[in-house]
Amino acid sequence: MSSNGDFAIRNRFIKVIIMQIILVKDMDTLGSAHEVVKVRPGYARNYLIPNKYAIEASPSNLKIVAERNKVKSKKEEGLLREINKVVDMIDHCS
């Protein structure tokens, strides 16, 4: 694995280079925002990154995304608790 995050998958006949990126926006063909995906380096460097669909999956960027996902998860848990409270209140009133 090289220092820029690229790595090679060797097949019997071909060598495919893959790069990890973090999606910034939802993309139907690749995945949802804040997801780490693997794509070809040319696609990442020539299209996804310049058009702000993705950022490079560097260690610091991965830490930031992990922290954001953790905060998002806690918010979702809180909302789910609130929804369950409202559902219970409605059930008791019926």
MMTF fields as JSON, N, C-alpha, C and O atoms, coordinates in Angstrom:
{
  "mmtfVersion": "1.0.0",
  "mmtfProducer": "UNKNOWN",
  "numBonds": 375,
  "numAtoms": 376,
  "numGroups": 94,
  "numChains": 1,
  "numModels": 1,
  "chainsPerModel": [1],
  "groupsPerChain": [94],
  "chainIdList": ["A"],
  "bondAtomList": [4, 2, 8, 6, 12, 10, 16, 14, 20, 18, 24, 22, 28, 26, 32, 30, 36, 34, 40, 38, 44, 42, 48, 46, 52, 50, 56, 54, 60, 58, 64, 62, 68, 66, 72, 70, 76, 74, 80, 78, 84, 82, 88, 86, 92, 90, 96, 94, 100, 98, 104, 102, 108, 106, 112, 110, 116, 114, 120, 118, 124, 122, 128, 126, 132, 130, 136, 134, 140, 138, 144, 142, 148, 146, 152, 150, 156, 154, 160, 158, 164, 162, 168, 166, 172, 170, 176, 174, 180, 178, 184, 182, 188, 186, 192, 190, 196, 194, 200, 198, 204, 202, 208, 206, 212, 210, 216, 214, 220, 218, 224, 222, 228, 226, 232, 230, 236, 234, 240, 238, 244, 242, 248, 246, 252, 250, 256, 254, 260, 258, 264, 262, 268, 266, 272, 270, 276, 274, 280, 278, 284, 282, 288, 286, 292, 290, 296, 294, 300, 298, 304, 302, 308, 306, 312, 310, 316, 314, 320, 318, 324, 322, 328, 326, 332, 330, 336, 334, 340, 338, 344, 342, 348, 346, 352, 350, 356, 354, 360, 358, 364, 362, 368, 366, 372, 370],
  "bondOrderList": [1, 1, 1, 1, 1, 1, 1, 1, 1, 1, 1, 1, 1, 1, 1, 1, 1, 1, 1, 1, 1, 1, 1, 1, 1, 1, 1, 1, 1, 1, 1, 1, 1, 1, 1, 1, 1, 1, 1, 1, 1, 1, 1, 1, 1, 1, 1, 1, 1, 1, 1, 1, 1, 1, 1, 1, 1, 1, 1, 1, 1, 1, 1, 1, 1, 1, 1, 1, 1, 1, 1, 1, 1, 1, 1, 1, 1, 1, 1, 1, 1, 1, 1, 1, 1, 1, 1, 1, 1, 1, 1, 1, 1],
  "groupList": [{"groupName": "MET", "atomNameList": ["N", "CA", "C", "O"], "elementList": ["N", "C", "C", "O"], "formalChargeList": [0, 0, 0, 0], "bondAtomList": [1, 0, 2, 1, 3, 2], "bondOrderList": [1, 1, 2], "singleLetterCode": "M", "chemCompType": "L-PEPTIDE LINKING"}, {"groupName": "SER", "atomNameList": ["N", "CA", "C", "O"], "elementList": ["N", "C", "C", "O"], "formalChargeList": [0, 0, 0, 0], "bondAtomList": [1, 0, 2, 1, 3, 2], "bondOrderList": [1, 1, 2], "singleLetterCode": "S", "chemCompType": "L-PEPTIDE LINKING"}, {"groupName": "ASN", "atomNameList": ["N", "CA", "C", "O"], "elementList": ["N", "C", "C", "O"], "formalChargeList": [0, 0, 0, 0], "bondAtomList": [1, 0, 2, 1, 3, 2], "bondOrderList": [1, 1, 2], "singleLetterCode": "N", "chemCompType": "L-PEPTIDE LINKING"}, {"groupName": "GLY", "atomNameList": ["N", "CA", "C", "O"], "elementList": ["N", "C", "C", "O"], "formalChargeList": [0, 0, 0, 0], "bondAtomList": [1, 0, 2, 1, 3, 2], "bondOrderList": [1, 1, 2], "singleLetterCode": "G", "chemCompType": "PEPTIDE LINKING"}, {"groupName": "ASP", "atomNameList": ["N", "CA", "C", "O"], "elementList": ["N", "C", "C", "O"], "formalChargeList": [0, 0, 0, 0], "bondAtomList": [1, 0, 2, 1, 3, 2], "bondOrderList": [1, 1, 2], "singleLetterCode": "D", "chemCompType": "L-PEPTIDE LINKING"}, {"groupName": "PHE", "atomNameList": ["N", "CA", "C", "O"], "elementList": ["N", "C", "C", "O"], "formalChargeList": [0, 0, 0, 0], "bondAtomList": [1, 0, 2, 1, 3, 2], "bondOrderList": [1, 1, 2], "singleLetterCode": "F", "chemCompType": "L-PEPTIDE LINKING"}, {"groupName": "ALA", "atomNameList": ["N", "CA", "C", "O"], "elementList": ["N", "C", "C", "O"], "formalChargeList": [0, 0, 0, 0], "bondAtomList": [1, 0, 2, 1, 3, 2], "bondOrderList": [1, 1, 2], "singleLetterCode": "A", "chemCompType": "L-PEPTIDE LINKING"}, {"groupName": "ILE", "atomNameList": ["N", "CA", "C", "O"], "elementList": ["N", "C", "C", "O"], "formalChargeList": [0, 0, 0, 0], "bondAtomList": [1, 0, 2, 1, 3, 2], "bondOrderList": [1, 1, 2], "singleLetterCode": "I", "chemCompType": "L-PEPTIDE LINKING"}, {"groupName": "ARG", "atomNameList": ["N", "CA", "C", "O"], "elementList": ["N", "C", "C", "O"], "formalChargeList": [0, 0, 0, 0], "bondAtomList": [1, 0, 2, 1, 3, 2], "bondOrderList": [1, 1, 2], "singleLetterCode": "R", "chemCompType": "L-PEPTIDE LINKING"}, {"groupName": "LYS", "atomNameList": ["N", "CA", "C", "O"], "elementList": ["N", "C", "C", "O"], "formalChargeList": [0, 0, 0, 0], "bondAtomList": [1, 0, 2, 1, 3, 2], "bondOrderList": [1, 1, 2], "singleLetterCode": "K", "chemCompType": "L-PEPTIDE LINKING"}, {"groupName": "VAL", "atomNameList": ["N", "CA", "C", "O"], "elementList": ["N", "C", "C", "O"], "formalChargeList": [0, 0, 0, 0], "bondAtomList": [1, 0, 2, 1, 3, 2], "bondOrderList": [1, 1, 2], "singleLetterCode": "V", "chemCompType": "L-PEPTIDE LINKING"}, {"groupName": "GLN", "atomNameList": ["N", "CA", "C", "O"], "elementList": ["N", "C", "C", "O"], "formalChargeList": [0, 0, 0, 0], "bondAtomList": [1, 0, 2, 1, 3, 2], "bondOrderList": [1, 1, 2], "singleLetterCode": "Q", "chemCompType": "L-PEPTIDE LINKING"}, {"groupName": "LEU", "atomNameList": ["N", "CA", "C", "O"], "elementList": ["N", "C", "C", "O"], "formalChargeList": [0, 0, 0, 0], "bondAtomList": [1, 0, 2, 1, 3, 2], "bondOrderList": [1, 1, 2], "singleLetterCode": "L", "chemCompType": "L-PEPTIDE LINKING"}, {"groupName": "THR", "atomNameList": ["N", "CA", "C", "O"], "elementList": ["N", "C", "C", "O"], "formalChargeList": [0, 0, 0, 0], "bondAtomList": [1, 0, 2, 1, 3, 2], "bondOrderList": [1, 1, 2], "singleLetterCode": "T", "chemCompType": "L-PEPTIDE LINKING"}, {"groupName": "HIS", "atomNameList": ["N", "CA", "C", "O"], "elementList": ["N", "C", "C", "O"], "formalChargeList": [0, 0, 0, 0], "bondAtomList": [1, 0, 2, 1, 3, 2], "bondOrderList": [1, 1, 2], "singleLetterCode": "H", "chemCompType": "L-PEPTIDE LINKING"}, {"groupName": "GLU", "atomNameList": ["N", "CA", "C", "O"], "elementList": ["N", "C", "C", "O"], "formalChargeList": [0, 0, 0, 0], "bondAtomList": [1, 0, 2, 1, 3, 2], "bondOrderList": [1, 1, 2], "singleLetterCode": "E", "chemCompType": "L-PEPTIDE LINKING"}, {"groupName": "PRO", "atomNameList": ["N", "CA", "C", "O"], "elementList": ["N", "C", "C", "O"], "formalChargeList": [0, 0, 0, 0], "bondAtomList": [1, 0, 2, 1, 3, 2], "bondOrderList": [1, 1, 2], "singleLetterCode": "P", "chemCompType": "L-PEPTIDE LINKING"}, {"groupName": "TYR", "atomNameList": ["N", "CA", "C", "O"], "elementList": ["N", "C", "C", "O"], "formalChargeList": [0, 0, 0, 0], "bondAtomList": [1, 0, 2, 1, 3, 2], "bondOrderList": [1, 1, 2], "singleLetterCode": "Y", "chemCompType": "L-PEPTIDE LINKING"}, {"groupName": "CYS", "atomNameList": ["N", "CA", "C", "O"], "elementList": ["N", "C", "C", "O"], "formalChargeList": [0, 0, 0, 0], "bondAtomList": [1, 0, 2, 1, 3, 2], "bondOrderList": [1, 1, 2], "singleLetterCode": "C", "chemCompType": "L-PEPTIDE LINKING"}],
  "groupTypeList": [0, 1, 1, 2, 3, 4, 5, 6, 7, 8, 2, 8, 5, 7, 9, 10, 7, 7, 0, 11, 7, 7, 12, 10, 9, 4, 0, 4, 13, 12, 3, 1, 6, 14, 15, 10, 10, 9, 10, 8, 16, 3, 17, 6, 8, 2, 17, 12, 7, 16, 2, 9, 17, 6, 7, 15, 6, 1, 16, 1, 2, 12, 9, 7, 10, 6, 15, 8, 2, 9, 10, 9, 1, 9, 9, 15, 15, 3, 12, 12, 8, 15, 7, 2, 9, 10, 10, 4, 0, 7, 4, 14, 18, 1],
  "groupIdList": [1, 2, 3, 4, 5, 6, 7, 8, 9, 10, 11, 12, 13, 14, 15, 16, 17, 18, 19, 20, 21, 22, 23, 24, 25, 26, 27, 28, 29, 30, 31, 32, 33, 34, 35, 36, 37, 38, 39, 40, 41, 42, 43, 44, 45, 46, 47, 48, 49, 50, 51, 52, 53, 54, 55, 56, 57, 58, 59, 60, 61, 62, 63, 64, 65, 66, 67, 68, 69, 70, 71, 72, 73, 74, 75, 76, 77, 78, 79, 80, 81, 82, 83, 84, 85, 86, 87, 88, 89, 90, 91, 92, 93, 94],
  "secStructList": [7, 7, 6, 6, 1, 3, 3, 3, 3, 3, 7, 1, 1, 7, 3, 3, 3, 3, 3, 3, 3, 3, 3, 1, 1, 7, 5, 6, 6, 6, 5, 7, 6, 6, 7, 3, 3, 3, 3, 7, 2, 2, 2, 0, 0, 0, 0, 0, 6, 6, 6, 6, 1, 3, 3, 3, 7, 7, 2, 2, 2, 2, 2, 2, 2, 2, 2, 2, 2, 2, 2, 2, 2, 2, 2, 2, 2, 2, 2, 2, 2, 2, 2, 2, 2, 2, 2, 2, 2, 2, 2, 2, 2, 7],
  "xCoordList": [0.854, 0.0, 0.892, 1.834, 0.616, 1.429, 0.937, -0.104, 1.668, 1.352, 0.12, -0.445, -0.315, -1.464, -2.797, -3.816, -2.818, -4.057, -4.417, -5.419, -3.634, -3.885, -3.354, -2.358, -4.012, -3.453, -3.825, -4.789, -3.062, -3.245, -3.855, -3.544, -4.717, -5.267, -4.729, -5.011, -3.97, -3.381, -4.254, -4.613, -4.573, -5.3, -4.291, -3.141, -4.7, -3.78, -3.328, -2.197, -4.213, -3.892, -3.827, -3.153, -4.511, -4.559, -4.202, -4.269, -3.829, -3.551, -4.495, -4.478, -5.316, -6.293, -5.871, -5.628, -5.787, -5.455, -6.754, -7.646, -6.847, -8.059, -7.669, -6.594, -8.546, -8.32, -9.534, -10.672, -9.291, -10.389, -10.704, -9.81, -12.005, -12.466, -13.634, -14.223, -13.952, -15.111, -16.107, -15.788, -17.296, -18.317, -18.815, -19.06, -18.96, -19.468, -20.966, -21.703, -21.405, -22.814, -23.298, -22.505, -24.585, -25.179, -25.028, -25.267, -24.631, -24.518, -25.178, -24.829, -26.126, -26.871, -25.959, -26.211, -24.909, -24.06, -22.996, -22.481, -22.654, -21.563, -21.983, -21.53, -22.835, -23.233, -23.747, -24.039, -23.852, -24.401, -23.287, -22.137, -23.646, -22.689, -22.026, -22.656, -20.769, -19.935, -19.617, -19.261, -19.742, -19.412, -18.05, -17.747, -17.233, -15.933, -16.131, -16.637, -15.727, -15.87, -14.546, -13.657, -14.435, -13.239, -13.576, -14.544, -12.761, -12.944, -11.577, -10.541, -11.594, -10.328, -9.784, -10.558, -8.461, -7.864, -8.216, -8.423, -8.286, -8.615, -10.016, -10.238, -10.951, -12.332, -12.404, -13.123, -11.649, -11.636, -10.982, -11.551, -9.809, -9.037, -9.555, -9.417, -10.154, -10.598, -12.069, -12.469, -12.87, -14.294, -14.835, -15.361, -14.705, -15.356, -14.8, -15.566, -13.49, -12.887, -13.015, -13.407, -12.707, -12.855, -14.296, -14.519, -15.27, -16.675, -17.281, -18.491, -16.433, -16.827, -17.871, -18.735, -17.778, -18.606, -17.902, -18.539, -16.585, -15.81, -14.556, -14.13, -13.97, -12.668, -11.776, -12.266, -10.488, -9.546, -9.713, -9.965, -9.575, -9.735, -8.419, -7.851, -7.943, -6.726, -7.074, -8.248, -6.082, -6.372, -7.127, -8.037, -6.759, -7.452, -8.896, -9.794, -9.132, -10.499, -11.347, -12.537, -10.727, -11.461, -11.868, -12.961, -11.002, -11.332, -12.489, -13.392, -12.463, -13.531, -14.867, -15.884, -14.862, -16.099, -16.6, -17.805, -15.704, -16.116, -16.763, -17.767, -16.2, -16.769, -18.137, -19.068, -18.267, -19.562, -20.616, -21.763, -20.225, -21.168, -21.595, -22.744, -20.669, -20.989, -21.998, -22.966, -21.781, -22.702, -24.072, -25.103, -24.077, -25.329, -26.102, -27.324, -25.39, -26.014, -26.658, -27.762, -25.977, -26.536, -27.786, -28.757, -27.765, -28.942, -30.117, -31.247, -29.844, -30.903, -31.482, -32.69, -30.623, -31.112, -32.025, -33.063, -31.645, -32.477, -33.814, -34.845, -33.818, -35.077, -35.963, -37.18, -35.35, -36.113, -36.748, -37.887, -36.024, -36.597, -37.795, -38.822, -37.666, -38.764, -39.979, -41.113, -39.741, -40.835, -41.531, -42.759, -40.748, -41.346, -42.17, -43.199, -41.723, -42.496, -43.845, -44.876, -43.835, -45.08, -45.998, -47.205, -45.456, -46.26, -46.892, -48.068, -46.11, -46.65, -47.765, -48.778, -47.582, -48.625, -49.906, -51.0, -49.777, -50.942, -51.63, -52.859, -50.831, -51.401, -52.174, -53.222, -51.678, -52.337, -53.61, -54.526, -53.662, -54.854, -55.977, -57.141, -55.654, -56.654, -57.485, -58.368],
  "yCoordList": [-1.174, 0.0, 1.226, 1.306, 2.153, 3.365, 4.385, 4.188, 5.466, 6.463, 7.291, 7.917, 7.32, 8.145, 7.41, 7.943, 6.217, 5.496, 4.57, 3.859, 4.554, 3.654, 2.263, 2.137, 1.245, -0.078, -0.899, -0.599, -1.918, -2.71, -4.058, -4.66, -4.516, -5.855, -6.584, -6.209, -7.604, -8.34, -9.53, -10.35, -9.597, -10.72, -11.503, -11.086, -12.595, -13.391, -12.634, -12.808, -11.788, -11.124, -9.605, -8.971, -9.006, -7.553, -7.039, -7.771, -5.788, -5.122, -3.925, -3.049, -3.89, -2.829, -1.989, -2.521, -0.683, 0.231, 0.793, 1.196, 0.815, 1.279, 2.348, 2.281, 3.332, 4.418, 4.528, 4.407, 4.757, 4.957, 6.444, 7.286, 6.743, 8.128, 8.165, 7.134, 9.356, 9.565, 10.403, 11.508, 9.88, 10.616, 11.794, 11.656, 12.936, 14.137, 14.267, 14.796, 13.787, 13.845, 12.44, 11.564, 12.234, 10.957, 10.795, 11.729, 9.606, 9.291, 7.935, 6.946, 7.899, 6.668, 5.499, 4.363, 5.777, 4.698, 4.242, 3.131, 5.081, 4.742, 4.505, 3.544, 5.357, 5.219, 6.526, 7.468, 6.568, 7.754, 8.612, 8.184, 9.816, 10.771, 10.19, 9.465, 10.515, 10.095, 8.603, 8.031, 7.983, 6.576, 6.462, 7.222, 5.518, 5.274, 4.237, 3.142, 4.596, 3.692, 3.593, 4.428, 2.564, 2.347, 2.584, 2.035, 3.413, 3.719, 3.765, 3.705, 3.87, 4.021, 5.428, 6.383, 5.57, 6.877, 7.966, 9.117, 7.63, 8.623, 9.175, 10.377, 8.311, 8.73, 9.652, 10.651, 9.305, 10.133, 11.484, 12.526, 11.468, 12.706, 13.613, 14.834, 13.022, 13.827, 14.235, 15.211, 13.507, 13.821, 14.047, 15.119, 13.043, 13.11, 14.217, 15.008, 14.28, 15.273, 16.694, 17.585, 16.957, 18.327, 18.846, 20.041, 17.955, 18.358, 18.315, 18.471, 18.105, 18.121, 17.061, 17.277, 15.91, 14.765, 13.907, 13.113, 14.073, 13.226, 13.951, 14.94, 13.42, 13.876, 12.649, 11.522, 12.872, 11.772, 11.158, 11.873, 9.861, 9.15, 9.125, 8.061, 10.309, 10.397, 10.04, 10.062, 9.715, 9.376, 10.486, 10.198, 11.736, 12.83, 12.962, 13.197, 12.813, 12.88, 11.712, 11.873, 10.539, 9.387, 9.607, 9.208, 10.237, 10.537, 11.526, 11.365, 12.55, 13.552, 12.901, 13.169, 12.057, 11.397, 10.452, 10.378, 9.737, 8.841, 9.629, 9.192, 10.779, 11.614, 12.155, 12.161, 12.605, 13.101, 12.013, 12.261, 10.799, 9.686, 9.331, 8.955, 9.45, 9.173, 10.192, 9.819, 11.471, 12.527, 12.332, 12.467, 12.018, 11.788, 10.619, 10.675, 9.576, 8.408, 8.756, 8.299, 9.561, 9.965, 10.817, 10.666, 11.718, 12.538, 11.666, 11.88, 10.683, 9.79, 8.977, 8.747, 8.535, 7.787, 8.671, 8.211, 9.931, 10.86, 11.092, 11.11, 11.271, 11.455, 10.215, 10.322, 9.056, 7.814, 7.683, 7.231, 8.073, 8.048, 8.994, 8.644, 10.187, 11.148, 10.617, 10.766, 10.006, 9.425, 8.331, 8.253, 7.481, 6.405, 6.953, 6.377, 8.071, 8.701, 9.185, 8.978, 9.824, 10.322, 9.163, 9.248, 8.085, 6.928, 6.338, 5.976, 6.244, 5.728, 6.624, 6.128, 7.942, 8.876, 8.698, 8.719, 8.525, 8.324, 7.002, 6.929, 5.952, 4.652, 4.709, 4.075, 5.458, 5.533, 6.385, 6.204, 7.291, 8.138, 7.419, 7.795, 6.412, 5.705, 4.755, 4.086],
  "zCoordList": [0.0, 0.0, 0.0, 0.788, -0.848, -0.925, 0.079, 0.704, 0.241, 1.251, 0.914, 1.811, -0.33, -0.697, -0.604, -1.044, -0.05, 0.132, -1.015, -0.93, -2.084, -3.198, -2.84, -2.128, -3.327, -3.184, -4.397, -5.101, -4.623, -5.839, -5.503, -4.475, -6.373, -6.29, -7.508, -8.646, -7.265, -8.382, -8.744, -7.898, -9.981, -10.526, -11.354, -11.491, -11.887, -12.69, -13.934, -14.39, -14.491, -15.746, -15.647, -16.459, -14.671, -14.623, -13.233, -12.245, -13.182, -11.925, -11.835, -12.7, -10.79, -10.612, -9.411, -8.328, -9.608, -8.523, -7.96, -8.706, -6.644, -5.971, -4.951, -4.354, -4.755, -3.81, -2.892, -3.345, -1.613, -0.678, -0.59, -0.507, -0.61, -0.476, 0.506, 0.831, 0.964, 1.825, 1.033, 0.594, 0.855, 0.116, 0.948, 2.146, 0.318, 0.967, 0.71, 1.542, -0.437, -0.825, -1.148, -1.494, -1.036, -1.443, -2.95, -3.715, -3.362, -4.787, -5.019, -4.375, -5.935, -6.198, -6.558, -6.156, -7.308, -7.81, -6.813, -6.937, -5.824, -4.911, -3.471, -2.848, -2.933, -1.541, -0.98, -1.717, 0.341, 0.989, 1.584, 1.683, 1.972, 2.528, 3.779, 4.549, 3.964, 5.101, 5.079, 6.108, 3.936, 3.776, 3.095, 2.175, 3.544, 2.927, 1.826, 2.072, 0.614, -0.526, -1.272, -1.104, -2.092, -2.896, -4.361, -4.886, -5.013, -6.433, -7.099, -6.436, -8.391, -9.121, -8.903, -8.838, -8.79, -8.499, -9.512, -9.126, -10.779, -11.8, -11.619, -11.766, -11.304, -11.067, -9.856, -9.867, -8.808, -7.597, -7.859, -7.533, -8.439, -8.6, -9.714, -9.633, -10.756, -11.892, -11.82, -12.455, -11.063, -11.038, -9.619, -9.318, -8.756, -7.445, -6.553, -6.003, -6.406, -5.51, -6.065, -5.311, -7.343, -7.856, -7.82, -7.628, -8.002, -7.982, -6.577, -6.408, -5.584, -4.162, -3.817, -2.966, -4.491, -4.131, -3.083, -2.391, -2.972, -2.068, -1.611, -2.206, -0.521, -0.05, 0.116, 0.199, 0.163, 0.331, 1.722, 2.692, 1.816, 3.084, 3.854, 4.101, 4.23, 5.037, 6.482, 6.853, 7.294, 8.692, 9.436, 10.213, 9.207, 9.897, 9.416, 10.225, 8.116, 7.592, 8.104, 8.377, 8.232, 8.753, 10.206, 10.606, 11.002, 12.397, 12.477, 13.298, 11.625, 11.609, 11.252, 11.894, 10.24, 9.813, 10.904, 11.145, 11.561, 12.641, 13.776, 14.337, 14.116, 15.174, 14.757, 15.563, 13.519, 13.028, 13.056, 13.428, 12.66, 12.664, 14.085, 14.318, 15.032, 16.426, 16.952, 17.616, 16.661, 17.089, 16.439, 17.099, 15.157, 14.434, 15.042, 15.174, 15.406, 16.006, 17.347, 17.64, 18.162, 19.456, 19.27, 20.011, 18.277, 17.999, 17.574, 18.012, 16.72, 16.25, 17.398, 17.446, 18.334, 19.498, 20.348, 20.823, 20.541, 21.305, 20.638, 21.311, 19.329, 18.594, 18.697, 18.845, 18.618, 18.723, 20.106, 20.22, 21.159, 22.514, 22.603, 23.185, 22.03, 22.046, 21.286, 21.738, 20.148, 19.357, 20.151, 20.16, 20.821, 21.614, 22.776, 23.131, 23.377, 24.454, 23.93, 24.57, 22.777, 22.183, 21.834, 22.059, 21.292, 20.952, 22.216, 22.214, 23.291, 24.548, 25.082, 25.576, 24.984, 25.443, 24.638, 25.201, 23.334, 22.478, 22.813, 22.854, 23.054, 23.391, 24.702, 24.822, 25.689, 26.998, 26.925, 27.727, 25.988, 25.845, 25.114, 25.25, 24.356, 23.541, 24.362, 23.827]
}
